[in-house]
Amino acid sequence: MGRLIERFKKGSVVVTVWENEATVNGESRIIKNFTVNRVYRNKDTWQFGNHFRNSDLPDILAAVGEALEKYPVANGTLVN
């Protein structure tokens, strides 16, 4: 997936920022990707899932909001 840059956690929701190198129009660029997961414990191990409860929605909004504050987007392009 790339190199993990940062995680934003609210409740059981985690937004993870990944950094990848890609070639776009012949130019090497750094691209950031974002994943949203729900963290839960299954017996003795922590698991990541991509199914959410309705009670997770406020935490999703908060975690994505924090990620957007740090990595703003304008016209569909990451600003920094």
Long-range contacts (C-beta under 8 A, 24 or more apart in sequence): 1-33, 1-35, 2-33, 5-32, 6-70, 8-63, 8-64, 8-66, 8-67, 8-70, 9-39, 9-63, 10-58, 10-59, 10-60, 10-62, 10-63, 10-66, 11-56, 11-58, 11-59, 12-38, 12-39, 12-40, 12-56, 12-59, 13-37, 13-38, 13-39, 13-52, 13-56, 13-59, 13-60, 13-62, 13-63, 14-38, 14-39, 14-48, 14-63, 15-63, 15-64, 15-66, 15-67, 17-67, 17-71, 31-78, 32-71, 32-78, 34-67, 34-71, 36-60, 36-63, 36-64
